Amino acid sequence: MTEPHLSHTQSDAMLNHFLADGLEGLPSAIGLLINAAMKIERSQHLQATANERTDQRLGFANGFKPKTLLTRSGPVELAIPQIRDCASSFYPKAFNKGQRSEKALTLAVAEMYLQGVSTRRVTAVLEKLCGTSISSTEVSRVAAQLDPLLEQWRIRPLDPMRYLFMDARYEKVRVGGAVRSCAVLMAIGIREVDGRRVILGTSVSLSEAEVHWRGFLQSLRERGIGTPALIISDAHPGLGAARAAVFSGVPWQRCQFHLQQNAQAYIFKADQKPVIAGEIRRIFDSASLAEAEERLRQLVTKYRGCAPKLAAWLEENLPEGFAVFGQPEAQRRRLRTSNACENLNRQVRRRTAVAGLFPNEASLLRLVSAILMEISEDWETSKCYLSLPKITRSR
């Protein structure tokens, strides 16, 4: 089979749209490019170009089906290639990957618009996102296609994980005519087999209580993550009891960054805050657990007389950030904080901020799941996050 490619005629046609119409010709140029790419993909799928006689042919071209793709640049008219007499089905990959979060975002905003929750600002955002308004029928159709896919991702079987990062954030949801804060739980795993990061799943509920955390952790364990060597998180309400119930005996590493921030509440002189922050960092930068414990003892002694509340807080809370000393030294820098979750949270926040207020929990879960699913796919195909030594642990 001769490898199909974009012809000079097609390239010239796209260029002419730009020359004749400027940016207004962008949708037409995009349409030409996508249509040409889909025809090439169909030829590759059939292992034969149009009118080519070959024994390797797997089926035949069967015309095109019209489709309008709504983009920020305007509606793009497409011709989806069809096939016949082929053992396997065909649909262009461009419409399978990379659009889930876009659809979910559109859907979340559209639901607000349709249910009267939106304002003029949200309507304007919808127009920018889609280039047109969305009917209730379209909303239902997109939801019907998207929700089963996202649910399948949330309950998929998982590989054993060496490390487990946990985090929670809150979004505003309308419930029974009132605006409520809804907890969004997220989990990241470092895969045992290759050290790559994986977003394990998410859960949405009006409460961040123990019952929510416990159900989420149990689902992760049932899906196959095994018993991690370390769990890293901040001190979220309900997580401690849930963690002890589901992963009893697994060491917990409290985020050192958040511990350092939390200490600021016990420092009443502004000029002392950077000094004490540096002293706490020195403890966390210790080469060993014994060294960290000795430096903590010295710091507590130093402030016991002049700042007894600070000293008591340091003595009680800072040891919760020492579990990382039980891990290989090369791994500690990335395991001592929940920064992996914080970076993920920023990406989610950037997208949920567009919606602002969600009409229900399902709308919030849909958007967050779509975002996390796409990010996780990128992580799982990129280089490893940690180079993991082989260790023997009981599961």
C-alpha positions in Angstrom: 0.0 0.0 0.0 1.3 3.5 -0.9 1.4 5.6 2.3 -1.4 8.3 2.0 -0.5 11.9 2.7 -1.9 15.4 2.5 -1.7 16.5 -1.1 -0.4 19.8 -2.4 -3.9 20.6 -3.7 -5.4 20.2 -0.2 -2.6 22.3 1.3 -3.2 25.0 -1.2 -7.0 25.0 -0.5 -6.4 25.6 3.2 -4.0 28.4 2.4 -6.5 30.0 0.1 -9.1 30.1 2.8 -6.8 32.1 5.0 -5.8 34.4 2.2 -9.3 35.1 1.1 -11.1 35.3 4.4 -8.4 35.8 7.1 -9.3 34.4 10.5 -13.0 34.0 9.4 -11.7 31.3 7.1 -10.2 29.3 10.0 -13.2 27.0 10.4 -13.2 26.0 6.7 -9.4 25.5 6.8 -9.7 23.4 9.9 -12.4 21.3 8.2 -10.3 20.7 5.2 -7.4 19.5 7.3 -9.4 17.2 9.6 -11.3 15.8 6.6 -8.0 15.0 4.8 -6.5 13.5 7.9 -9.6 11.3 8.4 -9.4 10.0 4.9 -5.8 9.1 5.4 -6.7 7.3 8.6 -9.4 5.3 6.9 -7.0 4.2 4.2 -4.6 3.1 6.9 -7.4 1.2 8.7 -8.4 -0.6 5.4 -4.7 -1.1 4.4 -5.6 0.3 1.0 -6.0 3.7 -0.6 -9.0 4.6 -2.7 -9.4 2.4 -5.9 -6.2 0.5 -5.0 -6.3 -3.2 -5.8 -4.4 -5.2 -3.2 -4.7 -8.5 -1.4 -4.1 -6.7 1.9 -7.3 -4.7 1.7 -9.5 -5.3 4.8 -12.7 -3.6 3.6 -14.0 -0.8 1.4 -14.7 2.9 1.7 -18.4 3.6 1.9 -18.9 7.4 1.5 -19.1 10.0 4.2 -21.4 11.1 7.0 -21.8 14.8 7.7 -20.9 16.2 11.1 -20.7 19.7 12.5 -18.0 20.2 15.1 -18.5 23.3 17.4 -15.3 25.0 18.2 -14.1 28.3 19.6 -13.4 29.5 16.1 -16.9 28.6 14.9 -18.7 25.6 13.5 -16.5 23.3 11.4 -18.3 21.1 8.8 -16.8 17.7 8.5 -17.3 14.5 6.5 -16.8 11.4 8.6 -15.5 8.5 6.4 -17.6 5.4 6.5 -16.5 1.8 5.7 -18.2 -1.5 4.8 -17.3 -5.2 4.6 -14.6 -4.9 7.3 -14.2 -7.1 10.3 -13.4 -4.2 12.6 -15.3 -0.9 13.1 -13.8 2.5 12.2 -14.2 5.9 13.8 -11.6 8.7 13.6 -9.3 8.8 16.6 -9.6 12.6 16.7 -13.1 12.3 18.2 -12.2 9.6 20.7 -9.4 11.1 22.8 -8.7 14.6 24.1 -12.3 15.8 24.0 -13.8 14.3 27.2 -12.9 17.2 29.5 -14.0 19.7 26.8 -17.4 17.9 26.6 -17.7 17.7 30.3 -16.9 21.4 30.8 -19.4 22.3 28.2 -22.0 20.1 29.8 -21.4 21.4 33.3 -21.9 25.0 32.1 -24.8 24.0 29.9 -26.6 22.4 32.8 -26.4 25.6 34.8 -27.7 27.6 31.9 -30.6 25.2 31.4 -31.6 24.9 35.0 -31.6 28.7 35.7 -28.5 28.7 37.9 -26.4 30.7 35.5 -26.0 34.4 35.2 -25.3 36.6 32.1 -21.6 35.9 32.7 -22.0 32.2 32.5 -24.0 32.5 29.3 -21.2 34.5 27.8 -18.7 31.8 28.9 -20.9 29.2 27.2 -20.9 31.1 23.9 -17.1 31.4 24.0 -16.7 27.7 24.8 -19.1 26.3 22.2 -19.7 29.1 19.7 -23.5 28.5 20.1 -26.1 27.7 22.7 -26.8 24.0 23.7 -30.3 22.5 23.9 -31.5 20.2 26.7 -31.6 17.4 24.1 -27.9 17.9 23.3 -27.0 18.0 27.0 -28.8 14.6 27.6 -27.1 13.1 24.6 -23.6 14.1 25.6 -24.2 13.0 29.2 -25.4 9.6 28.0 -22.2 9.1 26.0 -19.8 10.5 28.6 -21.0 9.1 31.9 -20.5 5.4 31.3 -17.0 6.0 30.0 -16.0 8.0 33.0 -17.6 5.5 35.4 -15.7 2.7 33.7 -12.4 4.7 34.3 -13.3 5.3 38.0 -13.9 1.6 38.7 -11.1 0.1 36.4 -8.8 -2.5 38.0 -5.5 -1.1 39.3 -1.9 -2.3 39.5 -0.1 -2.5 42.9 1.1 0.9 44.0 4.3 1.5 46.0 3.2 4.9 47.3 -0.3 6.6 47.7 -0.9 10.3 47.7 -4.3 11.6 48.9 -5.9 15.0 48.7 -9.3 16.8 48.9 -10.6 20.1 47.6 -14.0 21.8 47.7 -16.4 23.1 45.0 -19.7 24.9 45.3 -22.8 22.9 44.4 -26.5 23.9 44.5 -28.4 21.4 46.6 -32.2 21.9 47.4 -32.0 25.6 46.6 -29.0 26.3 48.7 -25.3 26.5 47.8 -23.2 23.9 49.6 -19.5 23.0 49.7 -18.9 19.6 48.1 -15.7 17.5 48.8 -13.8 16.2 45.9 -11.4 13.4 46.9 -8.5 12.4 44.7 -5.8 9.8 44.8 -2.5 9.4 43.0 -0.4 6.3 43.0 3.2 5.5 42.1 3.1 2.2 40.3 5.2 -0.6 41.7 6.2 -2.1 38.4 7.6 1.0 36.7 7.5 4.0 39.1 5.0 6.0 36.9 2.4 8.2 38.4 -1.2 7.2 38.0 -4.4 9.0 39.0 -6.3 6.2 40.7 -9.7 7.8 40.9 -12.0 10.5 42.5 -15.1 10.7 44.6 -17.6 13.5 45.2 -19.7 14.0 48.2 -21.1 16.8 50.4 -19.0 15.6 53.3 -15.3 14.9 53.8 -16.1 12.8 56.8 -14.6 9.4 57.7 -17.4 7.5 55.9 -16.6 9.2 52.6 -12.8 8.7 52.9 -13.3 5.1 54.1 -15.5 4.2 51.1 -13.0 5.8 48.7 -10.0 4.0 50.3 -11.8 0.7 50.3 -12.6 1.0 46.6 -9.0 1.6 45.8 -7.9 -1.5 47.8 -10.6 -3.6 46.1 -9.5 -2.5 42.7 -6.0 -3.9 43.3 -3.5 -1.3 44.7 -2.4 -3.7 47.4 -0.7 -2.3 50.5 1.4 0.8 49.8 4.7 1.3 51.6 3.7 4.9 52.5 0.6 7.1 52.4 1.2 10.8 51.9 -1.4 13.5 52.6 -2.3 16.5 54.7 -4.3 16.1 57.9 -7.8 16.0 56.3 -10.8 15.6 58.5 -11.9 11.9 58.6 -8.9 10.7 56.7 -6.9 9.5 59.7 -9.6 7.2 61.0 -10.4 5.9 57.5 -6.7 5.3 56.8 -6.3 3.3 60.0 -9.3 1.2 59.2 -8.5 0.4 55.6 -4.7 0.4 55.6 -3.8 -0.5 59.2 -0.1 -0.5 59.8 0.9 1.5 56.7 3.1 4.5 57.7 1.6 7.9 57.1 3.6 10.9 55.9 2.0 14.2 56.8 2.9 16.9 54.2 5.9 18.8 55.5 5.0 21.9 53.5 1.6 22.1 55.2 3.1 21.4 58.6 5.4 24.4 58.1 2.5 26.6 57.1 0.3 25.4 60.0 3.1 26.4 62.4 2.6 30.0 61.4 -0.6 30.2 63.4 1.4 29.8 66.6 3.9 32.6 65.9 2.7 36.0 66.9 5.7 38.1 66.0 6.0 38.7 62.3 9.8 38.9 62.3 9.9 35.5 63.9 7.9 33.7 61.2 10.8 33.3 58.6 13.2 32.4 61.4 11.1 29.5 62.7 10.1 28.4 59.2 13.9 28.0 58.5 14.3 26.1 61.8 11.5 23.7 60.8 13.0 23.2 57.3 16.3 22.4 58.9 14.6 19.6 60.9 13.0 18.2 57.7 16.3 18.4 55.8 18.0 16.1 58.3 19.9 13.1 57.0 18.3 10.6 59.3 15.4 10.1 61.7 17.6 10.3 64.7 19.0 13.7 63.6 15.5 15.0 62.9 14.3 14.0 66.3 17.3 15.6 68.0 16.8 18.8 66.2 13.1 18.8 67.1 14.0 18.2 70.7 16.4 21.2 70.7 13.8 23.5 69.0 11.0 22.5 71.5 13.4 23.3 74.4 14.3 26.7 72.8 10.6 27.8 72.7 9.1 26.1 75.7 9.6 29.1 77.9 8.9 32.0 75.5 6.3 30.4 73.2 4.8 27.4 75.1 1.9 26.9 72.6 4.2 26.8 69.7 6.6 24.4 71.5 3.7 22.0 72.4 2.4 22.1 68.8 5.8 21.4 67.3 6.4 18.5 69.7 3.0 16.9 68.9 2.7 17.5 65.2 6.1 17.6 63.6 6.9 13.9 64.1 3.9 13.2 61.7 6.2 14.5 59.0 9.1 12.0 59.8 7.7 8.8 58.2 9.6 9.6 55.0 12.9 8.8 56.8 11.9 5.2 56.6 12.1 5.3 52.8 15.2 5.2 50.5 17.0 8.5 50.6 16.7 9.0 46.9 12.9 8.9 47.1 12.4 11.2 50.0 12.3 14.6 48.3 9.2 13.7 46.3 7.6 11.8 49.1 7.8 14.3 51.9 5.1 16.6 50.7 1.8 16.3 48.9 3.0 18.6 46.1 2.0 16.0 43.5 -1.6 16.5 44.5 -1.2 20.3 44.8 -0.1 20.5 41.2 -3.0 18.3 40.1 -5.4 20.5 42.1 -4.3 23.6 40.3 -5.1 22.0 37.0 -8.5 20.9 38.2 -9.2 24.4 39.7 -8.3 26.1 36.5 -11.1 24.2 34.7 -13.8 24.2 37.5 -13.4 27.9 37.9 -15.0 28.4 34.5 -18.2 26.8 35.8 -18.0 28.4 39.3 -21.2 26.9 40.7 -22.4 23.4 39.8 -26.1 22.5 39.5 -25.6 19.1 41.2 -22.9 16.6 42.4 -23.2 14.5 39.2 -22.1 17.6 37.1 -19.1 18.2 39.3 -18.1 14.5 39.3 -18.4 14.4 35.5 -16.1 17.3 34.9 -13.4 16.3 37.5 -13.4 12.7 36.2 -12.9 13.8 32.6 -10.0 16.1 33.6 -8.3 13.5 35.7 -8.7 10.8 33.2 -6.9 12.8 30.5 -4.1 13.9 32.8 -3.6 10.3 34.0 -3.3 9.0 30.4 -0.5 11.5 29.8 1.3 10.5 33.0 1.1 6.8 32.2 2.7 7.3 28.8 5.5 9.6 30.0 8.8 8.8 31.8 8.7 7.3 35.3 8.2 9.6 38.2 10.4 7.7 40.7 13.1 5.1 40.1 12.0 2.4 42.5 14.5 -0.1 44.0 13.2 -3.6 44.3 12.0 -4.3 47.8 10.2 -7.2 49.5 7.1 -6.2 51.5 4.3 -8.3 52.9 0.9 -7.5 51.3 
